[in-house]
Every structure is written in structure tokens, then in C-alpha cells.
Amino acid sequence: MKKAENLSQIFKGLAHPVRVKIVIGLLKKDECNVSTMVEKLGVAQPVVSQHINILKNSGIVEGYRKGNQICYKVSNEEVRKIFSALE
């Protein structure tokens, strides 16, 4: 049952096209900051930040400080497996 709950949380976190695009981009680049995401996605910074927070709360991504920026990366192996299987 624990696996079903974890997968449910992951799918809830991925339940928006912008969040899926963020995850795909992070998997391709391995890491990225919000300003680059804003530029690539063409959406406002507050929108990207809101989606990043949902992905963090779902256990999909994590952020870490790199100089004066915060970079994000996909930290969930299940998510990596899911997207790898979809390719």
C-alpha cells in the first residue's frame, strides 16, 4: 500500500502540463534555476515558483543553493523511472 500512496503523490504532483514540462527539462539538463525555467517555459516567475513548490511538496524535486541562485533537480528515482519508461 505504501507504494500506491507514493505513486499517487507523484501523479498528483505531475497533474499539470507546466509541472510535467519542468520535470522533463530538469531530466534533460539535470539541474536548472527558476529564471532559466521562466525563459524556456514562457510563463511568469511566480507561476514557475508555485509549480516548483508543488513539485517539492510532492517529493519530486529538491532545491539547493549554487552561488547566489537556487537550482532544482529531480530527486525522486520513481519519477526518473516513469519518464524513462515513457520515452
Legacy VTK file of the C-alpha trace (Angstrom):
# vtk DataFile Version 3.0
C-alpha trace
ASCII
DATASET POLYDATA
POINTS 87 float
0.000 0.000 0.000
2.864 2.382 0.696
3.982 2.183 -2.945
0.456 3.048 -4.144
0.383 6.072 -1.841
3.808 7.221 -3.071
2.765 6.854 -6.713
-0.475 8.705 -6.027
1.501 11.603 -4.527
3.827 11.655 -7.543
0.932 11.689 -10.029
-0.805 14.481 -8.115
2.417 16.478 -8.308
2.654 15.886 -12.047
-1.009 16.720 -12.720
-0.333 19.926 -14.665
1.335 20.424 -18.065
3.744 23.077 -16.748
4.950 20.740 -13.994
5.454 17.932 -16.494
7.465 20.329 -18.695
9.569 21.387 -15.696
10.352 17.753 -14.841
11.197 16.898 -18.467
13.507 19.916 -18.641
15.195 19.025 -15.367
15.728 15.446 -16.501
17.344 16.688 -19.722
19.559 19.334 -18.074
19.963 17.616 -14.687
19.535 20.965 -12.887
18.100 24.417 -13.529
17.229 27.670 -11.773
13.850 29.421 -11.844
14.930 32.279 -14.113
16.030 29.832 -16.820
12.754 27.918 -16.433
10.799 31.167 -16.842
12.721 31.924 -20.025
12.289 28.420 -21.503
8.643 27.915 -20.497
7.449 31.428 -21.315
5.427 31.769 -18.115
5.714 34.278 -15.282
8.198 33.742 -12.458
5.515 33.480 -9.738
3.794 30.725 -11.755
7.031 28.743 -12.095
7.789 29.202 -8.390
4.300 27.984 -7.470
4.718 24.855 -9.611
8.211 24.221 -8.202
6.753 24.350 -4.681
4.135 21.757 -5.610
6.840 19.524 -7.105
8.950 19.933 -3.941
5.991 19.167 -1.662
5.254 16.067 -3.751
8.816 14.841 -3.226
9.672 15.086 -6.923
12.313 17.825 -6.956
14.671 19.387 -4.466
16.456 22.700 -4.462
19.953 23.578 -3.391
21.997 26.736 -3.294
24.528 27.247 -6.063
26.237 30.588 -5.593
23.515 33.214 -5.293
20.865 31.082 -7.024
18.774 28.102 -6.063
18.970 25.244 -8.543
16.479 22.430 -8.758
16.849 18.817 -9.787
14.649 15.730 -9.915
15.396 13.869 -6.697
12.826 11.083 -6.959
14.034 7.849 -8.573
10.475 6.651 -9.230
9.866 9.782 -11.317
13.077 9.143 -13.258
11.898 5.580 -13.962
8.436 6.733 -15.043
9.774 9.297 -17.515
12.433 6.914 -18.774
9.744 4.304 -19.484
7.682 6.886 -21.370
10.483 7.765 -23.798
LINES 1 88
87 0 1 2 3 4 5 6 7 8 9 10 11 12 13 14 15 16 17 18 19 20 21 22 23 24 25 26 27 28 29 30 31 32 33 34 35 36 37 38 39 40 41 42 43 44 45 46 47 48 49 50 51 52 53 54 55 56 57 58 59 60 61 62 63 64 65 66 67 68 69 70 71 72 73 74 75 76 77 78 79 80 81 82 83 84 85 86
